[in-house]
Amino acid sequence: MARCTAPVRGHRSAAAAADCPACGSRYGGYSSYRGYGGGYRSASAHSYLSYGSSSSRSGSSGGSGGRRTTKPRWSGAGSAVWYTPEQVQSLTPVRENVENLAASQPDLRDVFLCHAWDDRQGSAKELHDLLEARGVRVWFSEKDLGLGVPMMRAIDKGLVNSRVGIVLVTPAMLHRLPAEGIADKELSALLRRERLVPVVHGTTYEELEQVSLLLASRAGLSTAEESMAEVAAKIAELVVTKS
């Protein structure tokens, strides 16, 4: 009988769980567990993949044993950012929405950054700064909530006027969501649209699953697999379009 490779603390990511001989069948494979609603099959994503040479694969960023061997169609010719096939598959629907909105509503912000209040001066600000350094227009509460402005109305406008929602999933976020506060309201609005990318940081998809099955079912990125800077680079490529 197959035995779990992480019996004590659990797997750090959905990818690790899918690779486990004991848990892999439970998740039905990496792409089906973290796929966008489970409705995108690997065959449909092949038209978006651009495979590099064997030497390029061995030099892919992120240090995940050569898994990042792919570039999506929206990567620039000189891009040094590499992806897993699963990431390209799951991010493709988001990119298609971005392109449609860029054509019809060019003045929208690129992303709305949803985060726990406790992370506003830490990991949320780090991600915000990395994104803005790459030219991403970010709606961020610490910058966009002015004094005397009704908070919920400002957040509502930020959600409406952004193309993509980035949800920073941290231990603080997992603690806040059950309380049904502001972060929960932001998440509820974002979950209604197919323009949501979770970024799991300092926690796991398994722990997220205990708090929000809907959010855990959405494909995303994880700092357990790559650095925050690499995550920001992928988000920037995903949401920024050429004018």
C-alpha positions, 0 to 999 in steps of 0.5 A: 500500500502506498504511503504518504510522503508527508505524514506529519505536517502535510504537503506544502502545495497541491503539486506536492500532494498530487505527486505523492503516491498515496495522496495523488489519486485523492486530488486527481492530479495537480491540474484538476485540483488547482484548475480553474473550476476544474473545467480546463483540460490539459489538451486545450492549453497546448496551443498556448505553450511554447517549449524551450530547448533542453538547455533552456529547461535546465536553466529555468528559474525557481529551482523546482527540479526543471518543472518550469519549462514553458512560456505562455503566448503572452510572455515577451520574446526576451522574457526570463520568466518560466512557467509550469504547464499547469500554470499556463493552463490555469492562467490562460482564461485569466489572460483572455479576460485581461485582453478583452477588458484591455480592449473595451475598458483600457482605463481599468487598474491592472489588479486589485490586491486583496489581503488581510489587514495584518499583512498591510505593512508586510507581505502585502506591501512587498507584493504591491511594491514588486508589482508596481516596480514592474509597471503594474497598476495596483489598487492597494488599500494602504495607498488608495484609501484616503482619509475621510473616504468611506472604506467599503465604498472605496473598496467597491469602486476599486473592485469594479475598476480593476481587471484582475483580483489578486488574493494574498492567502496568508495565515492572517488571511485564513484567520480573518476569513471566518470572521466575515470582515472586509477581506471576506467581502472582497473575496466574495466579490472576486469569486463571482468573476473568472479573474481571480488569482490566489497567491499562497504565502506562508501557508498551503492549499490544504490549509486554505481548503479548510477555510474556503473550498471555493478559493482553494479550487482556483488555480494560483501561485505559491511562494513555497514553490518560487520567490515573491519576486518570481510570483510578481514577475508572473503576475506582471506578465499576466496582467500588463498588455501592450498599448 
